[in-house]
Amino acid sequence: QVRLVESGGGLVQPGGSLRLSCAASGRKLSIYYMGWYRQAPGKQRALVATITSGGTINYADSVKGRFTISRDNAKNTVDLQMNSLQPEDTAVYYCHLCTAAIQYYWGQGTQVTVSS
């Protein structure tokens, strides 16, 4: 069983920054990619960013230039540095993992609220 534990959400003013972290644990864990999705009220869950074990990164257009994803393969962690946050970034952010066997796992979610 794979477990994802997220941390780092909270309340921030527009223009501010937050850093999200996610740690994955599990027996004989072989990861293809890790990343972050978000779900705003009344909207579907949507991609924010993913990063493969080889370092290939994919960002949603809405966060390019503001968010940076990074990963520590040895520790099975993935971080999301979010800068220049705007109210439209308000959402529950979910850590996501895809194993080498193409099995998908989700974290419990962490709330990010951007408001003055």
N, C-alpha and C positions, 0 to 999 in steps of 0.2 A: 504494500500500500504506500502511495506517495502522499506526503503531507507538505503543504505550502503554508508558510507563515509570513504574513505581511506586517509591515510597520511603517510609520512615518506620515500618515495622513493628518489632516487638521484643518484649521481655519487660517486663511491668509488674506491679506489685502490685495487688491488688483496691483499688478506689477511685482508682486513678491515671488518668493521661491519656496519650494518644498522638495524634499528628497524622499522617495519611497524605496523601501527595501523588501526583498522577498527571499526567503531561504527554503530550499527544497530538501527533504529528507526521505529516505526509503532504501530498502535493501537492493543492492546491485542496480542502482539507478544509472541508466544510460539515457542521456538527454539529447534530443535533437535540437530543440530550441526552447527558449523561455521568453516571456514578454509580459506586456501589460495591455489590458483592455479596460474600457470604462463604460459605465451606464449612467446616463443622466435621467432625471425623472421624466417619465413618459416616452423615453426613447429606447431603442434596442442597444444591446451591448455592442461596442465598436472597438476596432483595433486602435491602440495608441502606438505601440512599438514592439518589435520582436528582435531577438538576436540569436543566431544559431551558435552551436558549439565552435564553428569555424570562424565566427565573427561577422557573418553577414547580417546587416541591420536593415530593417524596414520600418519606416515611420509613416503614420498618417499625415496627409498633407497639412492638416490643421495644426500640427505640433512641430513641424520641421523648423529648425532654427531656434526653437525655444526649449525643447526637451532633448535630453541625452540619455540613452540607455547604455548600460555597461553590465558586464557579467564577469564573475569569477568562477571559472570552470572547476577549479580545485575545491572550492567551497560550495558549489551548487547554489550560488546566489545571483540575483539580478537586481540592479538598482535603476531607478528612474529619477534623474535630476530634472526638475521642472522649474524653469525660469520664466519671467514675464507672464505670470499667470493672469488669466482673465476670467471674468464671471462665467463665460461659456465653458470653462474647463471644470466647473463644478460637476462632480459626479462621484459615484462609487467606483474606485479603481480596483481591478482584480488582477492578481498575478495568474499567469497561465503557463503551463508547461506541456510540451509534447515530447514523449519519449522516442527513442530510436525505433521502438515497435509501433509507433503511431498510436499511442494512447494519450488521451488528453486529461489534464487535471487543472482544477481551479482552486485559488485561495478563497478565503471567506469574504474578502473585500475590505477596503478601507476608504472612509469618506474623505473627500477633498472638497472644501468649500472655499470659494473665492468671493469675498464680499467686503465692502467697506462699512 
